[in-house]
Amino acid sequence: MEAEMLTLERFEEASEIVKKVTSETKLVYSDFYSNHTGNKVYLKPENMQFTGAYKVRGAYYKMTTLTEEERARGIITASAGNHAQGVAYAAQCFGVKAVIVMPTTTPLIKVNRTKSYGAEVVLHGDVYDEACARAYELADEKGYTFIHPFDDLAVATGQGTIAMEIFKELPVVDMILVPIGGGGLATGVSTLAKLLNPKIKVIGVEPAGANCMQVSLQKDEVTTLPKVNTIADGTAVKTPGGKLFPYIKENLDDIITVEDEDLVVAFLDMVENHKMVVENSGLLTVAALKQLTVKGKKVVSILSGGNMDVITMSSVVQQGLILRDRIFTVSTLLPDKPGELSRVADVIAKLNGNVIKLEHNQFVSINRNAAVELRITIEAFGTEHKTQIMQALEKNGYSPKAVRTVI
């Protein structure tokens, strides 16, 4: 049956089937990203799906292609989180036993959500690839039916239904940006997009620290990275899908890579400008917008998921504020005499800087003219405001030095 997948007929069939389990994620026009890029940018918010990600599409469609006997044996898969929830939910819909192997580094919210759909969760390995190897072992031992999270043409067909929805809403779309982990979403979306309009550009986006598809395309063969290192845990894959690779080669126009720092800033932008929580992997496509060389095009960025745990969210927000110079820390030496702290505070206050943390150390020197080290963490409006505050401190006789901010 796999050879019959990724045809227009199969995509149309899958589009009707997945409507049973998906929410309608209508395109959101982004004034913010449009103004910043010179393109008309639309967001496809798959983070708003019931399971928090697009993965339920491929999982549910795959379940409909299995035989009764395959479903009766129970199913097993490996996932960093979103595919796990998609498969667990699809299995629940069919009344089928589901076992999910997840890396030990998987955020707790994804583990708990997966369990909430009735699946048995096995934590194994540090990255997806190690979890996947264990899933294959358990499939052999227990006789479970294995559903690959991306290297499966039926799964990819289900994921490609996103492109069908994009075209129905925006038939004149010029470019689609799609995240890449193993390549299932990119395969489905790019293949259907080219079937519907061969002139459309489909750009894949990978984390710079897990660019397995980019390296594979450069070498013209499926290549395994020695290691992956990225905060985008949903796309932290060492080896792309071998079954998918020919479709990616044929239908994907280019690949952009994104640094983790850009994902951190993109999270802040998305929360502040669109009031949406999007996980790091889902932010790849918006972080890549600034690398586009085109102008005046209608561009759709697929936000693949929104399953981020609160601890990670808190850390990302703090780092985003620091990277945007919205929070910064300066160190300066003061004379050890009354009123000096008040003078510094007055300089900052006159420029509307907001002091959020002070460290006052009187034991750094025996020279009483410069005996106190003052470390001040300040909230500012951004880089220009930070520069104004630093210059004002210098003008008033201090020698402020920027130091690493720890909140």
Summary of the structure (lengths in Angstrom):
residues: 407
radius of gyration: 24.8
end to end distance: 54.6
largest distance: 83.7
contacts: 1500
relative contact order: 0.12
helix: 46%
strand: 18%
